[in-house]
Amino acid sequence: MRTERFFRKILVALCVLSTYLLYQTHDDNQRTLEEAVTSLATAEEQDKEEEEPKRRPIVKTFFQSLEDSSSTAPSHDPLLQVWKEEWEMAGFEAQILTMEDARKHPYYDTMREAVEKVFKTDPYNQYCFYRYLAMAVTGGGWHVDYDTIPANFPVRDAVFLPTNGKFTSHQRFVPALISSSEEEWSRVAKLLVEQIPKKNEEDGNSDMYMLMELEDEGNHDIDSTEKVASARDVVAGKRSINCKVMNHSFAVHFSHSAMMGLYNKGAYPLDVKSPNEAKSSANRAKAIKMIMEDYRDQCQKSDTKK
């Protein structure tokens, strides 16, 4: 198939060249040359359309066991498994990054020194910073939190990074879904480390709050969109989905706070007896699967998909 397209391009290009050589001295035949050039452009576009659907865009997440920071083996965390299943079902290639990736970045030691001063006993927030380095050293691209699941995210829209790879967070300053080139991941990682000394405990020490501040300062060339919805906005009630919100979102963020919001308003799909049960990884995974099944049943198989 690739060979056929290659020779088709060559044939069209030869036609353009021969037309130009034949009619270059005749102004009245300019239209013929323009049509030949248009044919070449059309052939290029057709090739692009044929090729893109066959490419599975890559999405990556960062996961490191809090119990064993040295482990680089694939985790059997149920939430992570649901994440991988749902993204692959949506047509993406899902990859899991770990500390092993982050340590390969030349800026790792500098970042480690900075974050360990602030988060001495908080490996979770340390890992939130290290994921920027892991993304950079693996070529950049789309990073997705492992509690963020695809909704109406056309695969074709993810083949190429938006805004030419400029660092862009798609849930405002919440880093649930980020698109960025390799260079941009490294650039923003350094900006976050430089932001650490400016923080105090009352401001909230996390990469999320620092991203918010960088965006608010307005001079760091960081973009944001609102293409990721919170779970509390897409679940209208127990086993009831807001299809309009879901269908206008690339993904849904099932954060701890969002899942607690569902529990508090009686919309949590599982019958759990306490907030701790609602927040457990196993129950969050089961709840997400149920919500996504409800979405496919209520929104993708009806006239509500718009």
Beta strands, then each sheet from edge to edge (+ up, - down):
strand 1: 58-62
strand 2: 93-97
strand 3: 140-144
strand 4: 148-150
strand 5: 168-169
strand 6: 177-181
strand 7: 223-224
strand 8: 228-230
strand 9: 235-237
strand 10: 240-241
strand 11: 251-253
sheet 1: 2+ 1+ 3+ 6- 5+ 7+
sheet 2: 4+ 11- 8-
sheet 3: 9+ 10-
end
